[in-house]
Amino acid sequence: MYQYFVGLDVHKQVIAYCIKAADGTIVNEGSIKARRFDIDQWVQSIPGPWRGGLEATMFSHWIYRRLAPHAARLELGNPARMKAICSGKKKSDKLDARTLADLLRCDMFPVAYVMPPELEGLRRQLRFRRLVVQETTVFKNRTASLLMETGIEYEKRRLHGKRYFQKLLTDNEFIDSELRPLLQHSRKQIESLEGMHEQILTTLTRHPQLKQRVLALSAIPGVGPVTALTWALEVAEPQRFSSIKKAVSYAGLCSALRESAGRIQRGPLSKHRNQHLQSALIEAAKIAPIWNPTLRAVHEKAKQKGNANEATIAVARKLVAYLLAADRAFHTTRLSAAKPDGVCSGMPDLSK
């Protein structure tokens, strides 16, 4: 039983807090600067064992890590389920902190999953890699558009090859002194970003926390290292999902359900999802049927019933089932190997 319940409304520079007793009495409330020194000073003022909660935002994770050792229990709240805050007629930082404390006190706080600290930094690197890929695409498209704007012919498939690009700059008489520096600058940016991408990918695939897991997931035909890394770092722990349907929902590969008065309506793919995992799975589903006969059959069957996009989503859902099964088997094998009398369960049959 906790003596105090602490609601924290977190912002970039300020944290509003409310400390309540079990009977709902406000013990203390106010605001502090969102700085490590101020947080360390404030947490000492809480009079007894406490349970705390804060809404998951861009700024909340480092605060969560800072406060967790001092709390009897500290939780991050799912912002999509914080209906008690967003539906109120009046809204302020003080009222939000009070509401969070009441949700904790009534045991109705919507808990969000917290990434293990050893994987959080690696996930940040992987998401940065995605930004690098997007910027590389921007510069490649800009290089092509510069050539098209000036009416210069080029081979599309070879344009971004180092030798062909250099030959184009040297031999083409229509590339003037104003255009040449722009093309050279774009090329330098592309090479720099590609080197950065390769370095990040190599670091992640060889990391001790991920190496064996990525190899196990990549054993599935049609799953490459990027897809395996994205699954490993966005899912973190496969035991989070008790069923394939929940994993599919988390990846944003199912539509939202609306049911009223006996009428059921299905919309487009739900926006409540992990967008990084969704993008990786859909991109993988576009080429996975080339390497995996089972996924090819899934794609053809779905395409006969609908269109190519629906077939891609069907393949992505099947990939989720494969990845979840392989990840569970890997974790089971690792736990069994850690026990003296453990028996390895092996990889699942992915041909079904």
ABEGO torsion letter per residue (X at the ends): XBABBBBBBBBAABBBBBBBBAAGBBABBEBBBBBAAAAAAAAAABABBBBBBBBBBAAAAAAAAAAAAABABBBBBBAAABAAAAABABBBAAAAAAAAAAAAAAGABBBBBBBBAAAAAAAAAAAAAAAAAAAAAAAAAAAAAAAAAAGBBBBAAAAABAAAAAAAAAABAABBAAAAAAAAAAAAAAAAAAAAAAAAAAAAAABAAAAAAAAAAAABBGBBAAAAAAAAAAAGBAAABABAAAAAAAAGABBBBBBBGGBBBBBBBBABBBAAAAAAAAAAAAAAAAABAAAAAAAAAAAAABBAAAAAAAAAAAAAAAAAAAAAAAAAAAAAAABAABBBAEBBBAAX
